[in-house]
Amino acid sequence: MENNNRNNSFTKMAGLVLVTALFSAALAVGGYRYFDAKNNQQLLPEDDYKVSFANYAEKVASAGVAPEFVDASARVIPAVVHIKTTYTGTSSQRSPLEELFGIPGGGGNSAPARASGSGVIISSDGYIVTNNHVVENASEITVDLPDRRSFKGRLVGRDPSTDLALVKIEGTNLPIVELGNSDQVQIGEWVLAVGYPLSLNSTVTAGIISAKGRSIGILDQATPGNAAAEGASTAIESFIQTDAAINPGNSGGALVNATGQLVGINAAIASQTGSYAGYGFAIPINLARKVVNDLKAYGEVRRGYLGVSFPAPSAEDELLRQQGINPGAIRGVYITGVQPGSAAAAAGLKAGDVIQSINGNQVTSSAEFSERVARHRPGDRIELSYLRNGRTVNTNATLKGPQATSPTVAGTRADNLHERLGASFGPLPASVKQYFRLNAGLMITGVERGGFFERSGIPRNTIITRVNGVAVNSTDDLDKALANSRNGVARIEGITPDGMRFVFNFPLGA
Protein backbone atom coordinates (compact mmCIF):
# COMPACT_ATOMS: atom_id res chain seq x y z
CA MET A 1 0.00 0.00 0.00
CA GLU A 2 2.75 2.31 1.05
CA ASN A 3 4.70 1.35 -2.05
CA ASN A 4 1.68 2.09 -4.23
CA ASN A 5 1.34 5.55 -2.71
CA ARG A 6 5.02 6.22 -3.34
CA ASN A 7 4.69 5.10 -6.91
CA ASN A 8 1.65 7.31 -7.42
CA SER A 9 3.44 10.30 -5.90
CA PHE A 10 6.47 9.70 -8.06
CA THR A 11 4.29 9.37 -11.11
CA LYS A 12 2.48 12.62 -10.29
CA MET A 13 5.76 14.47 -9.69
CA ALA A 14 7.23 13.10 -12.86
CA GLY A 15 4.15 14.16 -14.75
CA LEU A 16 4.25 17.59 -13.19
CA VAL A 17 7.91 17.95 -14.05
CA LEU A 18 7.23 16.79 -17.60
CA VAL A 19 4.30 19.18 -17.99
CA THR A 20 6.38 22.02 -16.55
CA ALA A 21 9.26 21.18 -18.87
CA LEU A 22 6.97 21.02 -21.87
CA PHE A 23 5.32 24.29 -20.90
CA SER A 24 8.68 25.97 -20.38
CA ALA A 25 9.93 24.68 -23.68
CA ALA A 26 6.80 25.84 -25.43
CA LEU A 27 7.08 29.23 -23.76
CA ALA A 28 10.73 29.57 -24.71
CA VAL A 29 10.11 28.57 -28.31
CA GLY A 30 7.12 30.88 -28.54
CA GLY A 31 9.02 33.76 -27.02
CA TYR A 32 11.96 33.21 -29.34
CA ARG A 33 9.72 33.14 -32.37
CA TYR A 34 7.85 36.21 -31.15
CA PHE A 35 10.96 38.32 -30.66
CA ASP A 36 12.61 36.87 -33.73
CA ALA A 37 9.57 37.84 -35.76
CA LYS A 38 9.72 41.37 -34.38
CA ASN A 39 13.42 41.71 -35.18
CA ASN A 40 12.92 40.30 -38.66
CA GLN A 41 10.07 42.73 -39.21
CA GLN A 42 12.47 45.67 -38.69
CA LEU A 43 15.27 44.28 -40.86
CA LEU A 44 13.37 42.63 -43.64
CA PRO A 45 9.57 42.96 -43.39
CA GLU A 46 8.28 39.99 -45.29
CA ASP A 47 4.66 41.04 -44.99
CA ASP A 48 4.68 44.26 -46.97
CA TYR A 49 8.09 44.89 -48.54
CA LYS A 50 8.49 44.82 -52.31
CA VAL A 51 11.50 43.59 -54.22
CA SER A 52 13.18 46.30 -56.32
CA PHE A 53 16.55 47.43 -57.56
CA ALA A 54 18.48 49.86 -55.35
CA ASN A 55 17.23 53.10 -56.85
CA TYR A 56 19.38 56.02 -55.62
CA ALA A 57 16.99 58.75 -56.67
CA GLU A 58 14.02 57.13 -54.93
CA LYS A 59 15.91 56.73 -51.67
CA VAL A 60 17.49 60.17 -51.53
CA ALA A 61 14.23 61.88 -52.36
CA SER A 62 12.83 60.82 -48.99
CA ALA A 63 16.12 61.45 -47.20
CA GLY A 64 16.46 64.98 -48.59
CA VAL A 65 20.11 64.45 -49.57
CA ALA A 66 19.90 65.34 -53.26
CA PRO A 67 17.11 66.41 -55.64
CA GLU A 68 15.38 64.34 -58.28
CA PHE A 69 16.67 65.44 -61.69
CA VAL A 70 14.34 63.43 -63.93
CA ASP A 71 11.37 65.81 -63.79
CA ALA A 72 13.52 68.92 -64.19
CA SER A 73 15.30 67.41 -67.21
CA ALA A 74 12.01 66.43 -68.82
CA ARG A 75 10.69 69.98 -68.50
CA VAL A 76 13.82 71.68 -69.83
CA ILE A 77 15.19 69.46 -72.62
CA PRO A 78 12.39 70.18 -75.17
CA ALA A 79 13.08 73.94 -75.00
CA VAL A 80 16.89 73.92 -75.26
CA VAL A 81 17.84 74.16 -78.93
CA HIS A 82 20.89 73.55 -81.11
CA ILE A 83 22.01 76.73 -82.89
CA LYS A 84 24.09 76.25 -86.04
CA THR A 85 25.75 79.24 -87.68
CA THR A 86 27.43 79.86 -91.03
CA TYR A 87 30.05 82.54 -91.71
CA THR A 88 31.07 83.78 -95.15
CA GLY A 89 34.28 85.65 -95.87
CA THR A 90 35.80 84.72 -92.51
CA SER A 91 39.52 84.55 -91.86
CA SER A 92 41.34 81.58 -90.39
CA GLN A 93 41.95 83.50 -87.15
CA ARG A 94 39.44 83.08 -84.36
CA SER A 95 38.71 84.94 -81.14
CA PRO A 96 39.30 83.30 -77.75
CA LEU A 97 35.56 82.79 -77.35
CA GLU A 98 35.33 81.11 -80.76
CA GLU A 99 38.27 78.91 -79.83
CA LEU A 100 36.42 77.76 -76.72
CA PHE A 101 32.90 77.42 -78.09
CA GLY A 102 32.71 77.93 -81.86
CA ILE A 103 33.94 74.55 -83.08
CA PRO A 104 34.27 75.81 -86.68
CA GLY A 105 34.14 73.28 -89.44
CA GLY A 106 36.54 75.16 -91.65
CA GLY A 107 38.76 78.22 -91.85
CA GLY A 108 40.14 80.66 -94.39
CA ASN A 109 38.30 82.42 -97.17
CA SER A 110 37.93 79.42 -99.47
CA ALA A 111 34.77 78.05 -97.88
CA PRO A 112 32.15 79.22 -95.38
CA ALA A 113 33.01 78.44 -91.78
CA ARG A 114 30.47 76.75 -89.56
CA ALA A 115 30.01 76.77 -85.81
CA SER A 116 27.43 75.69 -83.28
CA GLY A 117 26.13 76.44 -79.83
CA SER A 118 22.97 76.24 -77.78
CA GLY A 119 19.96 78.42 -77.02
CA VAL A 120 16.91 78.51 -74.76
CA ILE A 121 13.34 79.14 -75.91
CA ILE A 122 11.78 81.64 -73.49
CA SER A 123 8.48 82.39 -75.24
CA SER A 124 6.00 80.13 -77.02
CA ASP A 125 6.12 82.34 -80.14
CA GLY A 126 9.81 81.63 -80.72
CA TYR A 127 12.11 84.03 -78.89
CA ILE A 128 15.42 82.36 -78.01
CA VAL A 129 18.16 83.66 -75.74
CA THR A 130 21.75 82.64 -76.47
CA ASN A 131 25.29 84.07 -76.26
CA ASN A 132 26.51 86.92 -78.42
CA HIS A 133 29.63 84.94 -79.37
CA VAL A 134 27.43 82.10 -80.68
CA VAL A 135 25.76 84.26 -83.35
CA GLU A 136 28.08 87.26 -83.77
CA ASN A 137 28.87 87.99 -87.45
CA ALA A 138 26.91 84.92 -88.60
CA SER A 139 25.54 85.14 -92.13
CA GLU A 140 22.99 82.39 -91.47
CA ILE A 141 21.40 80.96 -88.31
CA THR A 142 19.69 77.59 -88.14
CA VAL A 143 17.80 76.42 -85.04
CA ASP A 144 17.21 72.70 -84.49
CA LEU A 145 14.75 71.53 -81.82
CA PRO A 146 15.11 68.22 -79.95
CA ASP A 147 11.98 66.93 -81.76
CA ARG A 148 13.92 67.25 -85.06
CA ARG A 149 12.09 70.33 -86.29
CA SER A 150 14.38 72.91 -87.91
CA PHE A 151 13.87 76.67 -88.30
CA LYS A 152 15.69 79.60 -89.83
CA GLY A 153 16.68 82.01 -87.09
CA ARG A 154 16.59 85.80 -87.25
CA LEU A 155 18.91 87.87 -85.06
CA VAL A 156 16.82 90.39 -83.11
CA GLY A 157 19.73 92.00 -81.30
CA ARG A 158 22.89 91.31 -79.33
CA ASP A 159 24.85 92.81 -76.44
CA PRO A 160 28.63 92.22 -76.38
CA SER A 161 28.87 93.79 -72.92
CA THR A 162 27.01 90.85 -71.37
CA ASP A 163 27.62 88.30 -74.16
CA LEU A 164 23.88 87.86 -74.72
CA ALA A 165 21.83 87.77 -77.91
CA LEU A 166 18.17 87.31 -78.86
CA VAL A 167 17.13 85.14 -81.83
CA LYS A 168 13.60 84.70 -83.25
CA ILE A 169 12.10 81.72 -85.06
CA GLU A 170 8.62 81.59 -86.56
CA GLY A 171 6.52 79.13 -84.57
CA THR A 172 3.60 78.80 -82.19
CA ASN A 173 2.97 76.79 -79.03
CA LEU A 174 6.68 76.10 -78.72
CA PRO A 175 8.04 74.59 -75.47
CA ILE A 176 9.64 77.08 -73.09
CA VAL A 177 11.84 77.08 -70.00
CA GLU A 178 10.34 78.87 -67.01
CA LEU A 179 12.46 81.77 -65.78
CA GLY A 180 13.71 81.59 -62.20
CA ASN A 181 15.34 84.11 -59.86
CA SER A 182 19.14 84.11 -59.90
CA ASP A 183 19.26 86.29 -56.78
CA GLN A 184 17.87 83.37 -54.79
CA VAL A 185 20.48 80.90 -56.05
CA GLN A 186 22.67 79.71 -53.18
CA ILE A 187 26.20 78.34 -53.13
CA GLY A 188 25.96 74.56 -52.78
CA GLU A 189 22.60 74.37 -54.56
CA TRP A 190 22.14 71.64 -57.17
CA VAL A 191 21.84 72.76 -60.81
CA LEU A 192 21.65 71.19 -64.27
CA ALA A 193 23.46 72.36 -67.41
CA VAL A 194 21.54 71.57 -70.60
CA GLY A 195 22.90 72.08 -74.10
CA TYR A 196 24.67 70.59 -77.12
CA PRO A 197 28.31 70.10 -76.11
CA LEU A 198 30.77 69.03 -78.83
CA SER A 199 27.84 69.02 -81.31
CA LEU A 200 26.29 66.05 -79.53
CA ASN A 201 22.54 65.75 -79.14
CA SER A 202 20.82 67.35 -76.16
CA THR A 203 22.90 66.60 -73.05
CA VAL A 204 22.23 67.13 -69.34
CA THR A 205 24.93 67.36 -66.66
CA ALA A 206 24.54 67.99 -62.93
CA GLY A 207 26.60 69.88 -60.37
CA ILE A 208 26.33 72.55 -57.73
CA ILE A 209 26.68 76.31 -57.57
CA SER A 210 30.28 76.77 -56.48
CA ALA A 211 30.43 80.60 -56.47
CA LYS A 212 28.52 83.74 -57.45
CA GLY A 213 29.56 87.14 -58.75
CA ARG A 214 32.62 85.85 -60.60
CA SER A 215 34.55 88.12 -63.01
CA ILE A 216 37.00 86.28 -65.27
CA GLY A 217 37.89 88.97 -67.85
CA ILE A 218 36.79 86.96 -70.88
CA LEU A 219 34.42 89.53 -72.40
CA ASP A 220 37.17 92.07 -73.03
CA GLN A 221 39.58 89.86 -74.95
CA ALA A 222 40.28 91.58 -78.26
CA THR A 223 39.48 89.71 -81.45
CA PRO A 224 42.12 89.51 -84.21
CA GLY A 225 41.80 92.40 -86.64
CA ASN A 226 39.56 94.37 -84.27
CA ALA A 227 41.53 97.22 -82.72
CA ALA A 228 38.88 98.07 -80.14
CA ALA A 229 36.54 95.29 -79.18
CA GLU A 230 32.93 96.42 -79.18
CA GLY A 231 31.75 97.16 -75.66
CA ALA A 232 35.27 96.74 -74.32
CA SER A 233 34.99 99.35 -71.58
CA THR A 234 31.48 98.41 -70.47
CA ALA A 235 31.66 94.63 -69.99
CA ILE A 236 29.46 93.27 -67.21
CA GLU A 237 30.79 90.06 -65.67
CA SER A 238 29.06 88.64 -62.61
CA PHE A 239 28.96 84.96 -63.52
CA ILE A 240 27.40 82.12 -61.61
CA GLN A 241 30.14 79.49 -61.25
CA THR A 242 29.23 75.81 -61.35
CA ASP A 243 30.99 72.46 -61.46
CA ALA A 244 28.31 70.98 -63.74
CA ALA A 245 30.21 69.78 -66.82
CA ILE A 246 30.20 72.48 -69.52
CA ASN A 247 32.07 71.94 -72.79
CA PRO A 248 32.43 73.68 -76.16
CA GLY A 249 28.95 73.87 -77.68
CA ASN A 250 27.22 74.44 -74.33
CA SER A 251 27.40 78.21 -74.89
CA GLY A 252 23.93 79.75 -74.79
CA GLY A 253 22.44 76.70 -73.09
CA ALA A 254 20.43 76.53 -69.90
CA LEU A 255 21.55 76.43 -66.30
CA VAL A 256 18.48 75.41 -64.30
CA ASN A 257 17.74 74.66 -60.68
CA ALA A 258 16.38 71.36 -59.38
CA THR A 259 12.80 72.41 -60.17
CA GLY A 260 13.64 73.15 -63.82
CA GLN A 261 13.65 76.97 -63.59
CA LEU A 262 16.18 78.89 -65.68
CA VAL A 263 18.73 80.64 -63.42
CA GLY A 264 21.54 81.26 -65.91
CA ILE A 265 22.75 81.16 -69.52
CA ASN A 266 25.94 79.11 -69.86
CA ALA A 267 28.72 81.19 -71.37
CA ALA A 268 32.28 80.16 -70.55
CA ILE A 269 34.63 77.62 -69.01
CA ALA A 270 37.91 78.00 -67.13
CA SER A 271 40.28 75.46 -68.60
CA GLN A 272 43.86 75.13 -69.79
CA THR A 273 42.78 72.68 -72.48
CA GLY A 274 39.59 74.29 -73.81
CA SER A 275 37.44 71.47 -72.45
CA TYR A 276 35.73 70.87 -69.12
CA ALA A 277 38.11 71.04 -66.17
CA GLY A 278 35.72 71.65 -63.30
CA TYR A 279 34.65 75.28 -63.72
CA GLY A 280 31.82 76.64 -65.82
CA PHE A 281 30.27 80.12 -65.83
CA ALA A 282 26.73 81.29 -66.53
CA ILE A 283 25.16 84.74 -66.94
CA PRO A 284 22.57 85.33 -64.17
CA ILE A 285 19.04 85.21 -65.54
CA ASN A 286 18.03 88.39 -63.69
CA LEU A 287 20.58 90.30 -65.78
CA ALA A 288 19.67 88.39 -68.93
CA ARG A 289 15.97 89.16 -68.40
CA LYS A 290 16.62 92.92 -68.60
CA VAL A 291 18.93 92.60 -71.61
CA VAL A 292 16.48 90.41 -73.51
CA ASN A 293 13.57 92.76 -72.79
CA ASP A 294 15.61 95.69 -74.14
CA LEU A 295 16.63 93.79 -77.27
CA LYS A 296 13.02 92.78 -77.91
CA ALA A 297 11.63 96.26 -77.34
CA TYR A 298 14.36 98.48 -78.80
CA GLY A 299 16.74 96.23 -80.74
CA GLU A 300 19.54 97.41 -78.43
CA VAL A 301 20.38 97.52 -74.73
CA ARG A 302 19.67 100.77 -72.91
CA ARG A 303 21.87 100.73 -69.85
CA GLY A 304 21.97 103.23 -67.02
CA TYR A 305 25.34 104.35 -65.61
CA LEU A 306 26.18 105.45 -62.09
CA GLY A 307 29.68 106.79 -62.86
CA VAL A 308 31.98 105.39 -60.16
CA SER A 309 35.24 103.44 -60.21
CA PHE A 310 36.64 100.90 -57.77
CA PRO A 311 40.02 99.21 -57.24
CA ALA A 312 41.26 96.11 -58.98
CA PRO A 313 40.23 93.10 -56.89
CA SER A 314 43.83 91.88 -56.71
CA ALA A 315 44.98 95.22 -55.30
CA GLU A 316 41.98 96.12 -53.17
CA ASP A 317 43.33 94.80 -49.86
CA GLU A 318 46.64 96.63 -50.27
CA LEU A 319 44.86 99.84 -51.20
CA LEU A 320 42.67 99.68 -48.11
CA ARG A 321 45.68 99.09 -45.87
CA GLN A 322 47.37 102.14 -47.40
CA GLN A 323 44.30 104.13 -46.43
CA GLY A 324 44.54 102.80 -42.88
CA ILE A 325 41.49 100.59 -43.34
CA ASN A 326 41.25 96.98 -42.24
CA PRO A 327 40.08 95.03 -45.34
CA GLY A 328 38.13 92.68 -43.08
CA ALA A 329 36.05 95.62 -41.87
CA ILE A 330 34.81 96.52 -45.36
CA ARG A 331 31.39 95.16 -46.26
CA GLY A 332 30.74 96.60 -49.68
CA VAL A 333 32.47 98.25 -52.66
CA TYR A 334 35.17 100.84 -51.99
CA ILE A 335 34.87 103.81 -54.37
CA THR A 336 38.15 105.21 -55.70
CA GLY A 337 36.69 107.84 -58.03
CA VAL A 338 33.49 109.56 -59.14
CA GLN A 339 33.04 110.76 -62.72
CA PRO A 340 32.21 114.50 -62.89
CA GLY A 341 28.65 115.16 -64.02
CA SER A 342 27.61 111.56 -63.38
CA ALA A 343 24.63 110.21 -61.49
CA ALA A 344 26.95 109.36 -58.60
CA ALA A 345 28.25 112.92 -58.43
CA ALA A 346 24.70 114.31 -58.42
CA ALA A 347 23.83 111.90 -55.59
CA GLY A 348 26.73 113.19 -53.49
CA LEU A 349 29.01 110.17 -53.66
CA LYS A 350 32.73 110.76 -53.16
CA ALA A 351 35.97 108.82 -53.40
CA GLY A 352 36.45 106.83 -50.20
CA ASP A 353 32.76 105.97 -49.78
CA VAL A 354 31.85 102.29 -49.40
CA ILE A 355 28.64 101.34 -51.21
CA GLN A 356 26.91 98.69 -49.14
CA SER A 357 23.55 98.11 -50.84
CA ILE A 358 21.48 98.88 -53.93
CA ASN A 359 17.71 98.99 -53.55
CA GLY A 360 18.07 97.23 -50.22
CA ASN A 361 20.18 94.39 -51.62
CA GLN A 362 23.61 94.07 -50.02
CA VAL A 363 26.57 94.04 -52.42
CA THR A 364 29.86 92.42 -51.46
CA SER A 365 31.88 92.61 -54.68
CA SER A 366 32.44 94.99 -57.57
CA ALA A 367 31.16 92.33 -60.01
CA GLU A 368 27.87 91.99 -58.16
CA PHE A 369 27.64 95.78 -57.85
CA SER A 370 28.12 96.26 -61.62
CA GLU A 371 25.51 93.64 -62.42
CA ARG A 372 22.85 95.22 -60.22
CA VAL A 373 23.42 98.65 -61.76
CA ALA A 374 23.34 97.11 -65.26
CA ARG A 375 19.80 95.84 -64.65
CA HIS A 376 18.53 99.41 -64.92
CA ARG A 377 17.92 101.87 -67.75
CA PRO A 378 18.79 105.57 -68.05
CA GLY A 379 16.34 107.56 -65.94
CA ASP A 380 15.81 104.77 -63.43
CA ARG A 381 16.09 105.84 -59.80
CA ILE A 382 18.03 103.55 -57.46
CA GLU A 383 18.43 103.64 -53.70
CA LEU A 384 21.99 103.52 -52.40
CA SER A 385 23.32 102.94 -48.92
CA TYR A 386 26.96 103.82 -48.34
CA LEU A 387 29.41 104.22 -45.48
CA ARG A 388 31.29 107.50 -44.98
CA ASN A 389 33.48 108.25 -41.97
CA GLY A 390 31.92 105.40 -40.05
CA ARG A 391 28.36 106.62 -40.66
CA THR A 392 25.76 105.01 -42.91
CA VAL A 393 24.20 107.38 -45.44
CA ASN A 394 21.19 106.72 -47.66
CA THR A 395 20.67 108.50 -50.96
CA ASN A 396 18.94 108.16 -54.34
CA ALA A 397 20.63 108.33 -57.73
CA THR A 398 19.01 108.79 -61.14
CA LEU A 399 21.07 106.82 -63.64
CA LYS A 400 22.26 108.47 -66.83
CA GLY A 401 22.87 107.16 -70.32
CA PRO A 402 26.21 106.75 -72.11
CA GLN A 403 28.02 110.01 -72.66
CA ALA A 404 29.37 110.72 -76.14
CA THR A 405 33.02 111.70 -76.31
CA SER A 406 33.79 114.60 -78.64
CA PRO A 407 37.14 114.80 -80.53
CA THR A 408 38.01 118.00 -78.64
CA VAL A 409 37.58 116.35 -75.26
CA ALA A 410 39.53 113.31 -76.42
CA GLY A 411 42.38 115.51 -77.59
CA THR A 412 42.68 117.45 -74.35
CA ARG A 413 42.35 114.24 -72.35
CA ALA A 414 45.61 112.86 -73.79
CA ASP A 415 47.50 116.01 -72.74
CA ASN A 416 46.94 115.52 -69.02
CA LEU A 417 46.29 111.79 -69.01
CA HIS A 418 49.59 110.70 -67.48
CA GLU A 419 49.27 113.35 -64.80
CA ARG A 420 45.85 112.07 -63.81
CA LEU A 421 46.98 108.46 -63.89
CA GLY A 422 49.88 109.45 -61.67
CA ALA A 423 52.34 107.08 -63.31
CA SER A 424 55.29 106.94 -65.67
CA PHE A 425 55.74 104.11 -68.15
CA GLY A 426 58.64 102.31 -69.77
CA PRO A 427 59.16 99.45 -72.24
CA LEU A 428 58.68 95.91 -71.02
CA PRO A 429 61.97 93.95 -70.92
CA ALA A 430 62.13 90.96 -73.23
CA SER A 431 62.85 88.65 -70.29
CA VAL A 432 59.62 89.75 -68.58
CA LYS A 433 57.63 89.25 -71.79
CA GLN A 434 59.05 85.75 -72.10
CA TYR A 435 58.35 84.90 -68.45
CA PHE A 436 54.68 85.94 -68.67
CA ARG A 437 54.38 84.82 -72.31
CA LEU A 438 53.34 88.29 -73.50
CA ASN A 439 53.58 89.78 -76.97
CA ALA A 440 53.13 93.34 -75.71
CA GLY A 441 52.99 95.37 -72.54
CA LEU A 442 54.06 98.51 -70.70
CA MET A 443 55.77 98.61 -67.31
CA ILE A 444 54.87 101.19 -64.68
CA THR A 445 58.26 102.67 -63.76
CA GLY A 446 56.94 105.13 -61.17
CA VAL A 447 53.76 105.87 -59.19
CA GLU A 448 53.03 109.37 -57.89
CA ARG A 449 51.17 110.12 -54.68
CA GLY A 450 47.58 111.17 -55.18
CA GLY A 451 47.30 109.72 -58.68
CA PHE A 452 44.73 107.17 -59.78
CA PHE A 453 47.16 104.25 -59.71
CA GLU A 454 48.32 105.13 -56.19
CA ARG A 455 44.72 105.43 -54.97
CA SER A 456 43.87 102.11 -56.62
CA GLY A 457 46.80 100.31 -55.00
CA ILE A 458 48.62 99.63 -58.30
CA PRO A 459 52.35 99.50 -57.42
CA ARG A 460 55.53 100.25 -59.36
CA ASN A 461 56.69 97.49 -61.76
CA THR A 462 53.11 96.57 -62.56
CA ILE A 463 52.60 95.54 -66.21
CA ILE A 464 49.82 97.11 -68.29
CA THR A 465 48.86 94.60 -71.00
CA ARG A 466 45.63 95.93 -72.53
CA VAL A 467 43.55 99.08 -72.52
CA ASN A 468 39.94 98.78 -73.72
CA GLY A 469 40.77 95.33 -75.04
CA VAL A 470 43.72 96.56 -77.14
CA ALA A 471 47.30 95.41 -76.52
CA VAL A 472 49.63 98.33 -75.70
CA ASN A 473 53.39 98.39 -76.29
CA SER A 474 54.17 102.10 -75.97
CA THR A 475 52.79 105.31 -74.51
CA ASP A 476 51.45 106.17 -77.97
CA ASP A 477 49.53 102.88 -77.98
CA LEU A 478 48.23 103.76 -74.53
CA ASP A 479 46.97 107.19 -75.59
CA LYS A 480 45.29 105.83 -78.74
CA ALA A 481 43.58 103.04 -76.82
CA LEU A 482 42.33 105.47 -74.17
CA ALA A 483 40.95 107.73 -76.90
CA ASN A 484 38.69 104.85 -77.94
CA SER A 485 37.09 104.65 -74.47
CA ARG A 486 33.33 104.60 -74.30
CA ASN A 487 30.99 106.07 -71.70
CA GLY A 488 33.81 108.00 -70.02
CA VAL A 489 35.47 104.87 -68.66
CA ALA A 490 38.66 103.07 -69.71
CA ARG A 491 39.17 99.41 -68.92
CA ILE A 492 42.77 98.58 -68.03
CA GLU A 493 44.19 95.05 -67.73
CA GLY A 494 47.53 94.11 -66.28
CA ILE A 495 49.72 91.95 -64.07
CA THR A 496 50.97 92.97 -60.62
CA PRO A 497 54.63 92.33 -59.64
CA ASP A 498 53.61 89.15 -57.81
CA GLY A 499 52.02 87.74 -61.00
CA MET A 500 48.35 88.46 -60.16
CA ARG A 501 46.27 89.46 -63.20
CA PHE A 502 43.74 92.25 -62.75
CA VAL A 503 41.13 94.34 -64.58
CA PHE A 504 39.83 97.72 -63.41
CA ASN A 505 37.92 100.72 -64.75
CA PHE A 506 39.47 104.19 -64.92
CA PRO A 507 37.00 107.13 -65.07
CA LEU A 508 38.19 109.65 -67.66
CA GLY A 509 35.83 112.43 -66.64
CA ALA A 510 34.15 115.03 -68.85
Buried (B, 14 or more C-beta within 10 A) or exposed (E): EEEEEEEEEEEEEEEEEEEEEEEEEEEEEEEEEEEEEEEEEEEEEEEEEEEEEEEEEEEEEEEEEBBEBEEBBEBBBBBBBBBBBBBEEBEEEBBBBBBBBBBBBEBEEEEBBBBBBBBBBBEEEBBBBBBBBBBBEBEEBBBBBBEEEEBEBEBBBBBBBBBBBBBBBEBEEBBBBEBBBBEEBEEEBBBBBBBBBEBEEBBBBBBBBBEBBBBBBBBBBBBEEEEBBBBBBBBBBBBBBBBBBBBBBBBBBBBBBBEBBBBBBBBBBBBEEEBBEEBBBBBBBBBBBBBBEBBBEEEEBBBBBBBBBBBBBBBBBBBBEEEEBEEEEBEBBBBBBBBEBBBBBBBBBEEBBBBBBBEEEEBBBBBBBBBBBBBBBBEBEBEBBBBBEEEEBEBEBBBBBBBEBEEEBBEEBBEEBBEBBBBBBEBBEEEBBEEBEBEBBBBBEEBBEEBBBBBBBBBBBBBBBBBBBBBBBEBEBBBBBBBBBBBBBBBBBBBBEEEEBBBBBBBBBB
